[in-house]
Structure formats: C-alpha cells, structure tokens
Amino acid sequence: MAIEVEDTRGRAEVIELRAESCVLDLSCNVAPDSEDATEATMPYEGWTSAAIIAWPAGCRNRVGVRIIVDGEQLFPRNAGWTALEDTTIGVTLLKKVRKDRIIRAEFKNNDIENSHWISVLVQVSALFPVWARLL
C-alpha cells in the first residue's frame, strides 16, 4: 500500500506502507513442578495487539502464565501469574515494539504430578491495530 503526501516544500512524495501481520506461537508443554519460557523476536517494527491463551482441562488453576513484551509484563497487569482451568481467553496486549525485541511467555506449573500443554498465541502487526482506537 502506498500513500502520497506533500513534503514541506509542497512537492508530492510517495511513502510505501507495508501491512505485515503474523501470529507468534509461544505455546509450551510445562513439566510437572517446574517453570519454563518460550520467546520470539518481533519480526518488524510495529505493534503487539492481542493474545489468545488456552489452559486445558486438568490444570486445576495450577499452571500460571504471564506475557512479557520488550521487558514489560503486559499480562497479567496486576498480578504475578494467571492460572485457569479448561478455559481459553483473549487479552489485549497493545504496545509499540521495535524490530528484534523479545516477546516472551513464562509458565509456572505447580502441579507436581502432570505436565500441561498451554497454548499462547500473540498477534503482531506493522501497523497500529485499527480496532484499538475503540478502546
């Protein structure tokens, strides 16, 4: 996509905008009574917008998750961890992020007998998410 704008001298200039977007898979199989983490680098300068996190049946609120973007914990905002049971949630993670910065999901399994697969998907894009203007 390209747009045409005028510079300070009134001359037309074409600026190319790249509408790149992808989903980063930060899912993890967390071993019993352990902590783990997965991470990815931001593929381009842009925005994180949302995450989908799924806890399977059997977690019994014992497997905690948190998401850290460029050193700032964005989920959960007011607690160390969020641990749920047989639930999938969507959360807003609105933050401008420079290319190659780290997006990280951390996991803490307090179940001493079972491992659990926790799904974490983070949406990133080069452009500001339009829906976020409604917040």
Phi and psi in radians as a Rosetta constraint file:
Dihedral C 1 N 2 CA 2 C 2 CIRCULARHARMONIC -2.263 0.35
Dihedral N 2 CA 2 C 2 N 3 CIRCULARHARMONIC 2.570 0.35
Dihedral C 2 N 3 CA 3 C 3 CIRCULARHARMONIC -2.209 0.35
Dihedral N 3 CA 3 C 3 N 4 CIRCULARHARMONIC 2.709 0.35
Dihedral C 3 N 4 CA 4 C 4 CIRCULARHARMONIC -1.935 0.35
Dihedral N 4 CA 4 C 4 N 5 CIRCULARHARMONIC 2.258 0.35
Dihedral C 4 N 5 CA 5 C 5 CIRCULARHARMONIC -2.291 0.35
Dihedral N 5 CA 5 C 5 N 6 CIRCULARHARMONIC 2.843 0.35
Dihedral C 5 N 6 CA 6 C 6 CIRCULARHARMONIC -1.752 0.35
Dihedral N 6 CA 6 C 6 N 7 CIRCULARHARMONIC 2.398 0.35
Dihedral C 6 N 7 CA 7 C 7 CIRCULARHARMONIC -1.440 0.35
Dihedral N 7 CA 7 C 7 N 8 CIRCULARHARMONIC -3.027 0.35
Dihedral C 7 N 8 CA 8 C 8 CIRCULARHARMONIC -1.156 0.35
Dihedral N 8 CA 8 C 8 N 9 CIRCULARHARMONIC -0.305 0.35
Dihedral C 8 N 9 CA 9 C 9 CIRCULARHARMONIC -1.757 0.35
Dihedral N 9 CA 9 C 9 N 10 CIRCULARHARMONIC 0.155 0.35
Dihedral C 9 N 10 CA 10 C 10 CIRCULARHARMONIC 1.449 0.35
Dihedral N 10 CA 10 C 10 N 11 CIRCULARHARMONIC 0.129 0.35
Dihedral C 10 N 11 CA 11 C 11 CIRCULARHARMONIC -1.523 0.35
Dihedral N 11 CA 11 C 11 N 12 CIRCULARHARMONIC 2.481 0.35
Dihedral C 11 N 12 CA 12 C 12 CIRCULARHARMONIC -1.282 0.35
Dihedral N 12 CA 12 C 12 N 13 CIRCULARHARMONIC 2.450 0.35
Dihedral C 12 N 13 CA 13 C 13 CIRCULARHARMONIC -2.411 0.35
Dihedral N 13 CA 13 C 13 N 14 CIRCULARHARMONIC 2.373 0.35
Dihedral C 13 N 14 CA 14 C 14 CIRCULARHARMONIC -1.739 0.35
Dihedral N 14 CA 14 C 14 N 15 CIRCULARHARMONIC 2.235 0.35
Dihedral C 14 N 15 CA 15 C 15 CIRCULARHARMONIC -2.019 0.35
Dihedral N 15 CA 15 C 15 N 16 CIRCULARHARMONIC 2.224 0.35
Dihedral C 15 N 16 CA 16 C 16 CIRCULARHARMONIC -1.567 0.35
Dihedral N 16 CA 16 C 16 N 17 CIRCULARHARMONIC 2.280 0.35
Dihedral C 16 N 17 CA 17 C 17 CIRCULARHARMONIC -1.942 0.35
Dihedral N 17 CA 17 C 17 N 18 CIRCULARHARMONIC 2.255 0.35
Dihedral C 17 N 18 CA 18 C 18 CIRCULARHARMONIC -1.804 0.35
Dihedral N 18 CA 18 C 18 N 19 CIRCULARHARMONIC 2.042 0.35
Dihedral C 18 N 19 CA 19 C 19 CIRCULARHARMONIC -1.596 0.35
Dihedral N 19 CA 19 C 19 N 20 CIRCULARHARMONIC 1.112 0.35
Dihedral C 19 N 20 CA 20 C 20 CIRCULARHARMONIC -1.439 0.35
Dihedral N 20 CA 20 C 20 N 21 CIRCULARHARMONIC 2.552 0.35
Dihedral C 20 N 21 CA 21 C 21 CIRCULARHARMONIC -2.717 0.35
Dihedral N 21 CA 21 C 21 N 22 CIRCULARHARMONIC 2.531 0.35
Dihedral C 21 N 22 CA 22 C 22 CIRCULARHARMONIC -2.756 0.35
Dihedral N 22 CA 22 C 22 N 23 CIRCULARHARMONIC 2.985 0.35
Dihedral C 22 N 23 CA 23 C 23 CIRCULARHARMONIC -2.014 0.35
Dihedral N 23 CA 23 C 23 N 24 CIRCULARHARMONIC 2.235 0.35
Dihedral C 23 N 24 CA 24 C 24 CIRCULARHARMONIC -1.670 0.35
Dihedral N 24 CA 24 C 24 N 25 CIRCULARHARMONIC 2.182 0.35
Dihedral C 24 N 25 CA 25 C 25 CIRCULARHARMONIC -1.618 0.35
Dihedral N 25 CA 25 C 25 N 26 CIRCULARHARMONIC 1.930 0.35
Dihedral C 25 N 26 CA 26 C 26 CIRCULARHARMONIC -1.950 0.35
Dihedral N 26 CA 26 C 26 N 27 CIRCULARHARMONIC 0.413 0.35
Dihedral C 26 N 27 CA 27 C 27 CIRCULARHARMONIC -1.120 0.35
Dihedral N 27 CA 27 C 27 N 28 CIRCULARHARMONIC 2.761 0.35
Dihedral C 27 N 28 CA 28 C 28 CIRCULARHARMONIC -2.719 0.35
Dihedral N 28 CA 28 C 28 N 29 CIRCULARHARMONIC 2.489 0.35
Dihedral C 28 N 29 CA 29 C 29 CIRCULARHARMONIC -1.647 0.35
Dihedral N 29 CA 29 C 29 N 30 CIRCULARHARMONIC 1.891 0.35
Dihedral C 29 N 30 CA 30 C 30 CIRCULARHARMONIC -1.633 0.35
Dihedral N 30 CA 30 C 30 N 31 CIRCULARHARMONIC 2.101 0.35
Dihedral C 30 N 31 CA 31 C 31 CIRCULARHARMONIC -1.155 0.35
Dihedral N 31 CA 31 C 31 N 32 CIRCULARHARMONIC 2.746 0.35
Dihedral C 31 N 32 CA 32 C 32 CIRCULARHARMONIC -0.986 0.35
Dihedral N 32 CA 32 C 32 N 33 CIRCULARHARMONIC 2.455 0.35
Dihedral C 32 N 33 CA 33 C 33 CIRCULARHARMONIC 0.845 0.35
Dihedral N 33 CA 33 C 33 N 34 CIRCULARHARMONIC 0.885 0.35
Dihedral C 33 N 34 CA 34 C 34 CIRCULARHARMONIC -2.578 0.35
Dihedral N 34 CA 34 C 34 N 35 CIRCULARHARMONIC 2.973 0.35
Dihedral C 34 N 35 CA 35 C 35 CIRCULARHARMONIC -2.056 0.35
Dihedral N 35 CA 35 C 35 N 36 CIRCULARHARMONIC 2.607 0.35
Dihedral C 35 N 36 CA 36 C 36 CIRCULARHARMONIC -2.614 0.35
Dihedral N 36 CA 36 C 36 N 37 CIRCULARHARMONIC 2.984 0.35
Dihedral C 36 N 37 CA 37 C 37 CIRCULARHARMONIC -2.697 0.35
Dihedral N 37 CA 37 C 37 N 38 CIRCULARHARMONIC 2.630 0.35
Dihedral C 37 N 38 CA 38 C 38 CIRCULARHARMONIC -2.281 0.35
Dihedral N 38 CA 38 C 38 N 39 CIRCULARHARMONIC 2.631 0.35
Dihedral C 38 N 39 CA 39 C 39 CIRCULARHARMONIC -2.588 0.35
Dihedral N 39 CA 39 C 39 N 40 CIRCULARHARMONIC 2.811 0.35
Dihedral C 39 N 40 CA 40 C 40 CIRCULARHARMONIC -2.513 0.35
Dihedral N 40 CA 40 C 40 N 41 CIRCULARHARMONIC 2.778 0.35
Dihedral C 40 N 41 CA 41 C 41 CIRCULARHARMONIC -1.708 0.35
Dihedral N 41 CA 41 C 41 N 42 CIRCULARHARMONIC 2.548 0.35
Dihedral C 41 N 42 CA 42 C 42 CIRCULARHARMONIC -1.105 0.35
Dihedral N 42 CA 42 C 42 N 43 CIRCULARHARMONIC 2.139 0.35
Dihedral C 42 N 43 CA 43 C 43 CIRCULARHARMONIC -1.289 0.35
Dihedral N 43 CA 43 C 43 N 44 CIRCULARHARMONIC -0.301 0.35
Dihedral C 43 N 44 CA 44 C 44 CIRCULARHARMONIC -2.787 0.35
Dihedral N 44 CA 44 C 44 N 45 CIRCULARHARMONIC 2.881 0.35
Dihedral C 44 N 45 CA 45 C 45 CIRCULARHARMONIC -1.191 0.35
Dihedral N 45 CA 45 C 45 N 46 CIRCULARHARMONIC 2.293 0.35
Dihedral C 45 N 46 CA 46 C 46 CIRCULARHARMONIC 3.063 0.35
Dihedral N 46 CA 46 C 46 N 47 CIRCULARHARMONIC -2.411 0.35
Dihedral C 46 N 47 CA 47 C 47 CIRCULARHARMONIC -2.357 0.35
Dihedral N 47 CA 47 C 47 N 48 CIRCULARHARMONIC 2.477 0.35
Dihedral C 47 N 48 CA 48 C 48 CIRCULARHARMONIC -1.513 0.35
Dihedral N 48 CA 48 C 48 N 49 CIRCULARHARMONIC 2.568 0.35
Dihedral C 48 N 49 CA 49 C 49 CIRCULARHARMONIC -2.204 0.35
Dihedral N 49 CA 49 C 49 N 50 CIRCULARHARMONIC -0.717 0.35
Dihedral C 49 N 50 CA 50 C 50 CIRCULARHARMONIC -2.754 0.35
Dihedral N 50 CA 50 C 50 N 51 CIRCULARHARMONIC 2.886 0.35
Dihedral C 50 N 51 CA 51 C 51 CIRCULARHARMONIC -2.421 0.35
Dihedral N 51 CA 51 C 51 N 52 CIRCULARHARMONIC 2.599 0.35
Dihedral C 51 N 52 CA 52 C 52 CIRCULARHARMONIC -2.036 0.35
Dihedral N 52 CA 52 C 52 N 53 CIRCULARHARMONIC 2.234 0.35
Dihedral C 52 N 53 CA 53 C 53 CIRCULARHARMONIC -2.191 0.35
Dihedral N 53 CA 53 C 53 N 54 CIRCULARHARMONIC 2.299 0.35
Dihedral C 53 N 54 CA 54 C 54 CIRCULARHARMONIC -2.223 0.35
Dihedral N 54 CA 54 C 54 N 55 CIRCULARHARMONIC 2.214 0.35
Dihedral C 54 N 55 CA 55 C 55 CIRCULARHARMONIC -1.860 0.35
Dihedral N 55 CA 55 C 55 N 56 CIRCULARHARMONIC 2.249 0.35
Dihedral C 55 N 56 CA 56 C 56 CIRCULARHARMONIC -1.391 0.35
Dihedral N 56 CA 56 C 56 N 57 CIRCULARHARMONIC 2.961 0.35
Dihedral C 56 N 57 CA 57 C 57 CIRCULARHARMONIC -1.090 0.35
Dihedral N 57 CA 57 C 57 N 58 CIRCULARHARMONIC 2.467 0.35
Dihedral C 57 N 58 CA 58 C 58 CIRCULARHARMONIC 1.812 0.35
Dihedral N 58 CA 58 C 58 N 59 CIRCULARHARMONIC -0.214 0.35
Dihedral C 58 N 59 CA 59 C 59 CIRCULARHARMONIC -1.200 0.35
Dihedral N 59 CA 59 C 59 N 60 CIRCULARHARMONIC -0.521 0.35
Dihedral C 59 N 60 CA 60 C 60 CIRCULARHARMONIC 0.845 0.35
Dihedral N 60 CA 60 C 60 N 61 CIRCULARHARMONIC 0.735 0.35
Dihedral C 60 N 61 CA 61 C 61 CIRCULARHARMONIC 1.036 0.35
Dihedral N 61 CA 61 C 61 N 62 CIRCULARHARMONIC 0.497 0.35
Dihedral C 61 N 62 CA 62 C 62 CIRCULARHARMONIC -1.912 0.35
Dihedral N 62 CA 62 C 62 N 63 CIRCULARHARMONIC -0.078 0.35
Dihedral C 62 N 63 CA 63 C 63 CIRCULARHARMONIC -1.976 0.35
Dihedral N 63 CA 63 C 63 N 64 CIRCULARHARMONIC 1.898 0.35
Dihedral C 63 N 64 CA 64 C 64 CIRCULARHARMONIC -1.550 0.35
Dihedral N 64 CA 64 C 64 N 65 CIRCULARHARMONIC 2.596 0.35
Dihedral C 64 N 65 CA 65 C 65 CIRCULARHARMONIC -2.326 0.35
Dihedral N 65 CA 65 C 65 N 66 CIRCULARHARMONIC 2.523 0.35
Dihedral C 65 N 66 CA 66 C 66 CIRCULARHARMONIC -2.543 0.35
Dihedral N 66 CA 66 C 66 N 67 CIRCULARHARMONIC 2.643 0.35
Dihedral C 66 N 67 CA 67 C 67 CIRCULARHARMONIC -2.118 0.35
Dihedral N 67 CA 67 C 67 N 68 CIRCULARHARMONIC 2.254 0.35
Dihedral C 67 N 68 CA 68 C 68 CIRCULARHARMONIC -2.115 0.35
Dihedral N 68 CA 68 C 68 N 69 CIRCULARHARMONIC 2.192 0.35
Dihedral C 68 N 69 CA 69 C 69 CIRCULARHARMONIC -2.045 0.35
Dihedral N 69 CA 69 C 69 N 70 CIRCULARHARMONIC 2.054 0.35
Dihedral C 69 N 70 CA 70 C 70 CIRCULARHARMONIC 0.895 0.35
Dihedral N 70 CA 70 C 70 N 71 CIRCULARHARMONIC 0.765 0.35
Dihedral C 70 N 71 CA 71 C 71 CIRCULARHARMONIC 1.480 0.35
Dihedral N 71 CA 71 C 71 N 72 CIRCULARHARMONIC -0.074 0.35
Dihedral C 71 N 72 CA 72 C 72 CIRCULARHARMONIC -1.954 0.35
Dihedral N 72 CA 72 C 72 N 73 CIRCULARHARMONIC 2.189 0.35
Dihedral C 72 N 73 CA 73 C 73 CIRCULARHARMONIC -1.281 0.35
Dihedral N 73 CA 73 C 73 N 74 CIRCULARHARMONIC 2.022 0.35
Dihedral C 73 N 74 CA 74 C 74 CIRCULARHARMONIC -1.739 0.35
Dihedral N 74 CA 74 C 74 N 75 CIRCULARHARMONIC -0.364 0.35
Dihedral C 74 N 75 CA 75 C 75 CIRCULARHARMONIC -2.536 0.35
Dihedral N 75 CA 75 C 75 N 76 CIRCULARHARMONIC 2.313 0.35
Dihedral C 75 N 76 CA 76 C 76 CIRCULARHARMONIC -1.281 0.35
Dihedral N 76 CA 76 C 76 N 77 CIRCULARHARMONIC 2.716 0.35
Dihedral C 76 N 77 CA 77 C 77 CIRCULARHARMONIC -1.290 0.35
Dihedral N 77 CA 77 C 77 N 78 CIRCULARHARMONIC -0.713 0.35
Dihedral C 77 N 78 CA 78 C 78 CIRCULARHARMONIC -2.013 0.35
Dihedral N 78 CA 78 C 78 N 79 CIRCULARHARMONIC 0.369 0.35
Dihedral C 78 N 79 CA 79 C 79 CIRCULARHARMONIC -2.625 0.35
Dihedral N 79 CA 79 C 79 N 80 CIRCULARHARMONIC 2.900 0.35
Dihedral C 79 N 80 CA 80 C 80 CIRCULARHARMONIC -1.280 0.35
Dihedral N 80 CA 80 C 80 N 81 CIRCULARHARMONIC -0.734 0.35
Dihedral C 80 N 81 CA 81 C 81 CIRCULARHARMONIC -2.502 0.35
Dihedral N 81 CA 81 C 81 N 82 CIRCULARHARMONIC 2.778 0.35
Dihedral C 81 N 82 CA 82 C 82 CIRCULARHARMONIC -2.161 0.35
Dihedral N 82 CA 82 C 82 N 83 CIRCULARHARMONIC 2.215 0.35
Dihedral C 82 N 83 CA 83 C 83 CIRCULARHARMONIC -2.230 0.35
Dihedral N 83 CA 83 C 83 N 84 CIRCULARHARMONIC 2.176 0.35
Dihedral C 83 N 84 CA 84 C 84 CIRCULARHARMONIC -2.271 0.35
Dihedral N 84 CA 84 C 84 N 85 CIRCULARHARMONIC -3.138 0.35
Dihedral C 84 N 85 CA 85 C 85 CIRCULARHARMONIC -2.279 0.35
Dihedral N 85 CA 85 C 85 N 86 CIRCULARHARMONIC 2.165 0.35
Dihedral C 85 N 86 CA 86 C 86 CIRCULARHARMONIC 0.829 0.35
Dihedral N 86 CA 86 C 86 N 87 CIRCULARHARMONIC 0.946 0.35
Dihedral C 86 N 87 CA 87 C 87 CIRCULARHARMONIC -2.484 0.35
Dihedral N 87 CA 87 C 87 N 88 CIRCULARHARMONIC 2.526 0.35
Dihedral C 87 N 88 CA 88 C 88 CIRCULARHARMONIC -2.136 0.35
Dihedral N 88 CA 88 C 88 N 89 CIRCULARHARMONIC 2.264 0.35
Dihedral C 88 N 89 CA 89 C 89 CIRCULARHARMONIC -2.219 0.35
Dihedral N 89 CA 89 C 89 N 90 CIRCULARHARMONIC 2.690 0.35
Dihedral C 89 N 90 CA 90 C 90 CIRCULARHARMONIC -1.973 0.35
Dihedral N 90 CA 90 C 90 N 91 CIRCULARHARMONIC 2.353 0.35
Dihedral C 90 N 91 CA 91 C 91 CIRCULARHARMONIC -2.284 0.35
Dihedral N 91 CA 91 C 91 N 92 CIRCULARHARMONIC 2.589 0.35
Dihedral C 91 N 92 CA 92 C 92 CIRCULARHARMONIC -1.430 0.35
Dihedral N 92 CA 92 C 92 N 93 CIRCULARHARMONIC 2.297 0.35
Dihedral C 92 N 93 CA 93 C 93 CIRCULARHARMONIC -2.262 0.35
Dihedral N 93 CA 93 C 93 N 94 CIRCULARHARMONIC 1.090 0.35
Dihedral C 93 N 94 CA 94 C 94 CIRCULARHARMONIC -1.427 0.35
Dihedral N 94 CA 94 C 94 N 95 CIRCULARHARMONIC 1.919 0.35
Dihedral C 94 N 95 CA 95 C 95 CIRCULARHARMONIC -2.736 0.35
Dihedral N 95 CA 95 C 95 N 96 CIRCULARHARMONIC 2.371 0.35
Dihedral C 95 N 96 CA 96 C 96 CIRCULARHARMONIC -1.349 0.35
Dihedral N 96 CA 96 C 96 N 97 CIRCULARHARMONIC 2.314 0.35
Dihedral C 96 N 97 CA 97 C 97 CIRCULARHARMONIC -2.350 0.35
Dihedral N 97 CA 97 C 97 N 98 CIRCULARHARMONIC 2.339 0.35
Dihedral C 97 N 98 CA 98 C 98 CIRCULARHARMONIC -1.395 0.35
Dihedral N 98 CA 98 C 98 N 99 CIRCULARHARMONIC 2.740 0.35
Dihedral C 98 N 99 CA 99 C 99 CIRCULARHARMONIC -0.997 0.35
Dihedral N 99 CA 99 C 99 N 100 CIRCULARHARMONIC 2.491 0.35
Dihedral C 99 N 100 CA 100 C 100 CIRCULARHARMONIC 1.240 0.35
Dihedral N 100 CA 100 C 100 N 101 CIRCULARHARMONIC 0.169 0.35
Dihedral C 100 N 101 CA 101 C 101 CIRCULARHARMONIC -1.372 0.35
Dihedral N 101 CA 101 C 101 N 102 CIRCULARHARMONIC 2.734 0.35
Dihedral C 101 N 102 CA 102 C 102 CIRCULARHARMONIC -1.551 0.35
Dihedral N 102 CA 102 C 102 N 103 CIRCULARHARMONIC 2.324 0.35
Dihedral C 102 N 103 CA 103 C 103 CIRCULARHARMONIC -2.022 0.35
Dihedral N 103 CA 103 C 103 N 104 CIRCULARHARMONIC 2.144 0.35
Dihedral C 103 N 104 CA 104 C 104 CIRCULARHARMONIC -2.317 0.35
Dihedral N 104 CA 104 C 104 N 105 CIRCULARHARMONIC 2.404 0.35
Dihedral C 104 N 105 CA 105 C 105 CIRCULARHARMONIC -1.953 0.35
Dihedral N 105 CA 105 C 105 N 106 CIRCULARHARMONIC 2.296 0.35
Dihedral C 105 N 106 CA 106 C 106 CIRCULARHARMONIC -2.020 0.35
Dihedral N 106 CA 106 C 106 N 107 CIRCULARHARMONIC 2.536 0.35
Dihedral C 106 N 107 CA 107 C 107 CIRCULARHARMONIC -2.290 0.35
Dihedral N 107 CA 107 C 107 N 108 CIRCULARHARMONIC 2.519 0.35
Dihedral C 107 N 108 CA 108 C 108 CIRCULARHARMONIC -2.386 0.35
Dihedral N 108 CA 108 C 108 N 109 CIRCULARHARMONIC 1.996 0.35
Dihedral C 108 N 109 CA 109 C 109 CIRCULARHARMONIC -1.776 0.35
Dihedral N 109 CA 109 C 109 N 110 CIRCULARHARMONIC 1.934 0.35
Dihedral C 109 N 110 CA 110 C 110 CIRCULARHARMONIC -1.634 0.35
Dihedral N 110 CA 110 C 110 N 111 CIRCULARHARMONIC 0.092 0.35
Dihedral C 110 N 111 CA 111 C 111 CIRCULARHARMONIC -1.445 0.35
Dihedral N 111 CA 111 C 111 N 112 CIRCULARHARMONIC 2.011 0.35
Dihedral C 111 N 112 CA 112 C 112 CIRCULARHARMONIC -1.422 0.35
Dihedral N 112 CA 112 C 112 N 113 CIRCULARHARMONIC -0.112 0.35
Dihedral C 112 N 113 CA 113 C 113 CIRCULARHARMONIC -1.951 0.35
Dihedral N 113 CA 113 C 113 N 114 CIRCULARHARMONIC -0.512 0.35
Dihedral C 113 N 114 CA 114 C 114 CIRCULARHARMONIC -2.186 0.35
Dihedral N 114 CA 114 C 114 N 115 CIRCULARHARMONIC 2.508 0.35
Dihedral C 114 N 115 CA 115 C 115 CIRCULARHARMONIC -1.505 0.35
Dihedral N 115 CA 115 C 115 N 116 CIRCULARHARMONIC 2.769 0.35
Dihedral C 115 N 116 CA 116 C 116 CIRCULARHARMONIC -2.460 0.35
Dihedral N 116 CA 116 C 116 N 117 CIRCULARHARMONIC 2.356 0.35
Dihedral C 116 N 117 CA 117 C 117 CIRCULARHARMONIC -1.534 0.35
Dihedral N 117 CA 117 C 117 N 118 CIRCULARHARMONIC 2.052 0.35
Dihedral C 117 N 118 CA 118 C 118 CIRCULARHARMONIC -1.944 0.35
Dihedral N 118 CA 118 C 118 N 119 CIRCULARHARMONIC 2.168 0.35
Dihedral C 118 N 119 CA 119 C 119 CIRCULARHARMONIC -1.610 0.35
Dihedral N 119 CA 119 C 119 N 120 CIRCULARHARMONIC 2.241 0.35
Dihedral C 119 N 120 CA 120 C 120 CIRCULARHARMONIC -2.354 0.35
Dihedral N 120 CA 120 C 120 N 121 CIRCULARHARMONIC 2.039 0.35
Dihedral C 120 N 121 CA 121 C 121 CIRCULARHARMONIC -2.098 0.35
Dihedral N 121 CA 121 C 121 N 122 CIRCULARHARMONIC 2.247 0.35
Dihedral C 121 N 122 CA 122 C 122 CIRCULARHARMONIC -2.062 0.35
Dihedral N 122 CA 122 C 122 N 123 CIRCULARHARMONIC 2.181 0.35
Dihedral C 122 N 123 CA 123 C 123 CIRCULARHARMONIC -1.518 0.35
Dihedral N 123 CA 123 C 123 N 124 CIRCULARHARMONIC 2.252 0.35
Dihedral C 123 N 124 CA 124 C 124 CIRCULARHARMONIC -2.258 0.35
Dihedral N 124 CA 124 C 124 N 125 CIRCULARHARMONIC 2.653 0.35
Dihedral C 124 N 125 CA 125 C 125 CIRCULARHARMONIC -2.655 0.35
Dihedral N 125 CA 125 C 125 N 126 CIRCULARHARMONIC 2.772 0.35
Dihedral C 125 N 126 CA 126 C 126 CIRCULARHARMONIC -1.345 0.35
Dihedral N 126 CA 126 C 126 N 127 CIRCULARHARMONIC -0.433 0.35
Dihedral C 126 N 127 CA 127 C 127 CIRCULARHARMONIC -1.872 0.35
Dihedral N 127 CA 127 C 127 N 128 CIRCULARHARMONIC 2.679 0.35
Dihedral C 127 N 128 CA 128 C 128 CIRCULARHARMONIC -1.052 0.35
Dihedral N 128 CA 128 C 128 N 129 CIRCULARHARMONIC 2.281 0.35
Dihedral C 128 N 129 CA 129 C 129 CIRCULARHARMONIC -1.155 0.35
Dihedral N 129 CA 129 C 129 N 130 CIRCULARHARMONIC 2.097 0.35
Dihedral C 129 N 130 CA 130 C 130 CIRCULARHARMONIC -1.021 0.35
Dihedral N 130 CA 130 C 130 N 131 CIRCULARHARMONIC -0.666 0.35
Dihedral C 130 N 131 CA 131 C 131 CIRCULARHARMONIC -1.081 0.35
Dihedral N 131 CA 131 C 131 N 132 CIRCULARHARMONIC -0.428 0.35
Dihedral C 131 N 132 CA 132 C 132 CIRCULARHARMONIC -1.175 0.35
Dihedral N 132 CA 132 C 132 N 133 CIRCULARHARMONIC -0.317 0.35
Dihedral C 132 N 133 CA 133 C 133 CIRCULARHARMONIC -1.192 0.35
Dihedral N 133 CA 133 C 133 N 134 CIRCULARHARMONIC -0.285 0.35
Dihedral C 133 N 134 CA 134 C 134 CIRCULARHARMONIC -1.470 0.35
Dihedral N 134 CA 134 C 134 N 135 CIRCULARHARMONIC -0.197 0.35
